[in-house]
Amino acid sequence: MTISVIGRKKRKNNGFTLIELVLVLSIAIILILLSMPTFSKVYMDTKLKNSVQGIAWTLRYAYQSAITEGVRYRAHFDVLSGIYWLEKQQEGSLSTFAKINTALVKEKILPAGISFKSAELVDIIMSPSGFSDSASIYVTDDKDKVYTIFFSGLTGQVTVLDYEKQRS
């Protein structure tokens, strides 16, 4: 215990005052609120990039599987619903395909806020000979950021071009 000059007991300062706590919390809340638009943009960009990478992987998988297994594969894109999946040619039939639904390959739905840009149904057929349909698929978000996925039917190469590269 210490005694001040006037003779009163002086308390030791063991904590923070209510005003100090409120001030620190207010500053933290303001910083969080200011950074929320940035986090939201990063989250949407990540969802868009992951969707595009998933589509590119699906196309590569179908192309390689068609060649290795010796059967035709079809990548089917339901543009209006934002759903895509792979189908495999049925044995003994040239025109009948069955949807593939395994742990590795299954129907995929684009996340909320992500959609295909074109308004048509797209089917890309991959043949065992290595020659396939060429196609361009456009994927966009709510902010009109567009990724273009080019699939070369001659080489099976999948190229992704993002919005910034398209503008320059």
C-alpha contacts under 8 A as a table, 3 or more apart, distances in Angstrom:
res1	aa1	res2	aa2	distance
1	M	9	K	7.19
1	M	10	K	7.25
1	M	11	R	7.74
2	T	9	K	6.28
2	T	10	K	5.83
2	T	11	R	7.89
3	I	6	I	8.00
3	I	7	G	5.83
3	I	8	R	5.97
3	I	9	K	4.99
3	I	10	K	5.96
4	S	7	G	5.29
4	S	8	R	5.68
4	S	9	K	6.31
4	S	10	K	6.19
5	V	8	R	7.61
16	F	20	E	6.19
16	F	21	L	6.70
17	T	20	E	5.30
17	T	21	L	6.48
18	L	21	L	5.18
18	L	22	V	6.16
19	I	22	V	5.17
19	I	23	L	6.08
20	E	23	L	5.12
20	E	24	V	6.25
21	L	24	V	5.25
21	L	25	L	6.14
22	V	25	L	5.16
22	V	26	S	6.01
23	L	26	S	5.14
23	L	27	I	6.30
24	V	27	I	5.23
24	V	28	A	6.25
25	L	28	A	5.04
25	L	29	I	6.14
26	S	29	I	5.16
26	S	30	I	6.19
27	I	30	I	5.15
27	I	31	L	6.25
28	A	31	L	5.18
28	A	32	I	6.23
29	I	32	I	5.09
29	I	33	L	6.14
30	I	33	L	5.15
30	I	34	L	6.16
31	L	34	L	5.13
31	L	35	S	6.28
32	I	35	S	5.24
32	I	36	M	6.25
33	L	36	M	5.36
34	L	37	P	7.08
35	S	38	T	5.42
35	S	39	F	6.48
36	M	39	F	5.09
36	M	40	S	6.09
37	P	40	S	5.01
37	P	41	K	6.19
38	T	41	K	5.18
38	T	42	V	6.20
39	F	42	V	5.09
39	F	43	Y	6.03
40	S	43	Y	5.09
40	S	44	M	6.28
41	K	44	M	5.21
41	K	45	D	6.11
42	V	45	D	5.08
42	V	46	T	6.08
43	Y	46	T	5.13
43	Y	47	K	6.26
44	M	47	K	5.07
44	M	48	L	6.19
44	M	113	G	7.92
44	M	141	D	7.64
45	D	48	L	5.14
45	D	49	K	6.13
46	T	49	K	5.13
46	T	50	N	6.01
47	K	50	N	5.21
47	K	51	S	6.15
47	K	111	P	7.23
47	K	114	I	7.75
48	L	51	S	5.17
48	L	52	V	6.26
48	L	114	I	6.40
48	L	139	V	7.79
48	L	140	T	7.26
48	L	141	D	6.64
49	K	52	V	5.14
49	K	53	Q	6.11
50	N	53	Q	5.07
50	N	54	G	6.09
51	S	54	G	5.08
51	S	55	I	6.36
51	S	110	L	6.58
51	S	111	P	7.73
52	V	55	I	5.19
52	V	56	A	6.21
52	V	139	V	6.99
52	V	147	Y	7.21
52	V	149	I	7.53
52	V	160	V	7.81
53	Q	56	A	5.05
53	Q	57	W	6.05
54	G	57	W	5.12
54	G	58	T	6.18
55	I	58	T	5.05
55	I	59	L	6.33
56	A	59	L	5.22
56	A	60	R	6.29
56	A	149	I	7.05
56	A	158	V	6.27
56	A	159	T	7.90
56	A	160	V	7.67
57	W	60	R	5.13
57	W	61	Y	6.02
58	T	61	Y	5.12
58	T	62	A	6.15
58	T	75	A	7.80
58	T	86	L	7.67
58	T	105	V	7.87
59	L	62	A	5.21
59	L	63	Y	6.19
59	L	75	A	6.91
59	L	151	F	7.67
59	L	158	V	7.35
60	R	63	Y	5.22
60	R	64	Q	6.18
60	R	156	G	7.02
60	R	157	Q	7.53
60	R	158	V	6.88
61	Y	64	Q	5.30
61	Y	65	S	5.91
62	A	65	S	5.10
62	A	66	A	6.01
62	A	73	Y	5.89
62	A	74	R	7.32
62	A	75	A	7.21
62	A	86	L	7.27
62	A	126	M	6.82
63	Y	66	A	5.32
63	Y	67	I	6.59
63	Y	73	Y	7.32
63	Y	126	M	5.51
63	Y	127	S	7.55
63	Y	130	G	7.40
63	Y	156	G	6.27
64	Q	67	I	5.32
64	Q	68	T	6.17
65	S	68	T	5.08
65	S	69	E	5.72
65	S	70	G	7.84
65	S	73	Y	7.64
66	A	69	E	5.50
66	A	70	G	5.54
66	A	71	V	5.16
66	A	72	R	5.30
66	A	73	Y	5.67
66	A	126	M	6.19
66	A	127	S	5.83
66	A	128	P	4.80
66	A	130	G	7.77
67	I	70	G	5.27
67	I	71	V	7.15
67	I	127	S	6.94
67	I	128	P	4.19
67	I	129	S	6.36
67	I	130	G	6.10
68	T	128	P	7.37
69	E	128	P	7.46
70	G	127	S	7.89
70	G	128	P	4.77
70	G	129	S	7.85
71	V	88	K	7.30
71	V	89	Q	6.16
71	V	127	S	6.69
71	V	128	P	5.48
72	R	88	K	6.23
72	R	89	Q	5.31
72	R	125	I	6.83
72	R	126	M	5.57
72	R	127	S	4.64
72	R	128	P	5.88
73	Y	86	L	6.99
73	Y	87	E	5.71
73	Y	88	K	4.64
73	Y	89	Q	6.05
73	Y	97	F	7.94
73	Y	125	I	5.77
73	Y	126	M	5.11
73	Y	127	S	6.68
74	R	86	L	5.72
74	R	87	E	5.04
74	R	88	K	6.37
74	R	89	Q	7.84
74	R	97	F	7.71
74	R	123	D	6.46
74	R	124	I	5.48
74	R	125	I	4.34
74	R	126	M	6.06
75	A	84	Y	7.30
75	A	85	W	5.98
75	A	86	L	4.64
75	A	87	E	6.40
75	A	123	D	5.65
75	A	124	I	5.09
75	A	125	I	6.44
76	H	84	Y	5.56
76	H	85	W	5.47
76	H	86	L	6.09
76	H	87	E	7.38
76	H	121	L	7.89
76	H	122	V	6.05
76	H	123	D	4.62
76	H	124	I	6.58
77	F	82	G	7.54
77	F	83	I	6.15
77	F	84	Y	4.40
77	F	85	W	6.78
77	F	121	L	6.15
77	F	122	V	5.06
77	F	123	D	6.23
78	D	81	S	5.63
78	D	82	G	5.89
78	D	83	I	5.24
78	D	84	Y	5.92
78	D	120	E	7.77
78	D	121	L	5.46
78	D	122	V	6.80
79	V	82	G	5.19
79	V	83	I	6.86
79	V	115	S	7.62
79	V	116	F	5.48
79	V	117	K	7.62
79	V	118	S	6.86
79	V	119	A	6.11
79	V	120	E	6.01
79	V	121	L	5.70
79	V	122	V	7.24
80	L	116	F	7.50
80	L	119	A	6.51
80	L	120	E	7.43
80	L	121	L	7.82
82	G	109	I	5.87
82	G	110	L	5.40
82	G	114	I	7.99
82	G	115	S	5.64
82	G	116	F	6.24
83	I	107	E	7.01
83	I	108	K	5.68
83	I	109	I	4.46
83	I	110	L	6.24
84	Y	107	E	5.88
84	Y	108	K	5.46
84	Y	109	I	6.61
85	W	99	K	7.23
85	W	100	I	7.50
85	W	105	V	7.84
85	W	106	K	6.18
85	W	107	E	4.47
85	W	108	K	6.21
86	L	99	K	5.97
86	L	100	I	5.74
86	L	105	V	7.34
86	L	106	K	7.20
86	L	107	E	7.31
87	E	97	F	5.61
87	E	98	A	5.09
87	E	99	K	4.16
87	E	100	I	5.34
88	K	97	F	5.20
88	K	98	A	5.36
88	K	99	K	6.42
88	K	100	I	6.59
89	Q	93	S	7.18
89	Q	94	L	6.98
89	Q	95	S	7.34
89	Q	96	T	5.93
89	Q	97	F	4.27
89	Q	98	A	6.38
90	Q	93	S	5.68
90	Q	94	L	7.52
90	Q	96	T	5.65
90	Q	97	F	5.35
90	Q	98	A	6.40
93	S	96	T	5.69
100	I	105	V	6.47
100	I	106	K	6.06
100	I	107	E	7.91
101	N	105	V	5.86
101	N	106	K	4.40
101	N	107	E	6.91
102	T	105	V	5.12
102	T	106	K	5.70
103	A	106	K	6.80
110	L	114	I	5.95
110	L	115	S	6.48
111	P	114	I	5.64
113	G	141	D	5.50
113	G	142	D	5.44
114	I	139	V	7.08
114	I	140	T	5.74
114	I	141	D	4.48
114	I	142	D	6.75
115	S	139	V	5.72
115	S	140	T	5.49
115	S	141	D	6.32
116	F	119	A	7.74
116	F	137	I	7.41
116	F	138	Y	5.68
116	F	139	V	4.52
116	F	140	T	6.15
117	K	137	I	7.90
117	K	138	Y	5.22
117	K	139	V	5.62
117	K	140	T	6.08
118	S	137	I	7.73
118	S	138	Y	6.62
124	I	132	S	7.51
124	I	133	D	5.63
124	I	134	S	7.33
124	I	135	A	7.05
125	I	132	S	5.86
125	I	133	D	5.75
126	M	130	G	7.14
126	M	131	F	6.86
126	M	132	S	4.56
126	M	133	D	6.67
126	M	153	G	7.73
127	S	130	G	5.69
127	S	131	F	5.85
127	S	132	S	5.57
128	P	131	F	7.50
130	G	153	G	7.74
130	G	154	L	6.98
130	G	155	T	7.31
130	G	156	G	7.35
131	F	153	G	5.55
131	F	154	L	5.19
131	F	155	T	7.42
131	F	156	G	7.88
132	S	152	S	7.79
132	S	153	G	4.17
132	S	154	L	6.41
132	S	156	G	7.57
133	D	152	S	7.43
133	D	153	G	4.78
134	S	150	F	7.68
134	S	151	F	5.39
134	S	152	S	4.86
134	S	153	G	4.32
134	S	154	L	7.62
135	A	150	F	5.99
135	A	151	F	5.20
135	A	152	S	6.91
135	A	153	G	7.69
136	S	148	T	6.61
136	S	149	I	5.54
136	S	150	F	4.60
136	S	151	F	6.27
137	I	148	T	5.70
137	I	149	I	5.02
137	I	150	F	6.60
138	Y	146	V	6.58
138	Y	147	Y	5.79
138	Y	148	T	4.62
138	Y	149	I	6.35
139	V	146	V	5.63
139	V	147	Y	5.24
139	V	148	T	6.44
139	V	149	I	7.95
140	T	143	K	7.87
140	T	144	D	5.72
140	T	145	K	5.44
140	T	146	V	4.37
140	T	147	Y	6.31
141	D	144	D	5.37
141	D	145	K	5.68
141	D	146	V	6.94
142	D	145	K	7.52
145	K	163	Y	5.90
146	V	162	D	6.38
146	V	163	Y	5.11
147	Y	160	V	6.84
147	Y	161	L	5.70
147	Y	162	D	4.41
147	Y	163	Y	5.70
148	T	160	V	5.76
148	T	161	L	5.10
148	T	162	D	6.31
148	T	163	Y	7.91
149	I	158	V	6.82
149	I	159	T	5.72
149	I	160	V	4.59
149	I	161	L	6.40
150	F	158	V	5.66
150	F	159	T	5.05
150	F	160	V	6.35
150	F	161	L	7.92
151	F	156	G	6.52
151	F	157	Q	5.94
151	F	158	V	4.70
151	F	159	T	6.57
152	S	155	T	5.70
152	S	156	G	5.21
152	S	157	Q	5.33
152	S	158	V	6.53
153	G	156	G	5.37
153	G	157	Q	7.66
161	L	165	K	6.41
161	L	166	Q	6.72
162	D	165	K	5.56
162	D	166	Q	6.33
163	Y	166	Q	5.12
163	Y	167	R	6.42
164	E	167	R	5.38
164	E	168	S	6.68
165	K	168	S	5.46
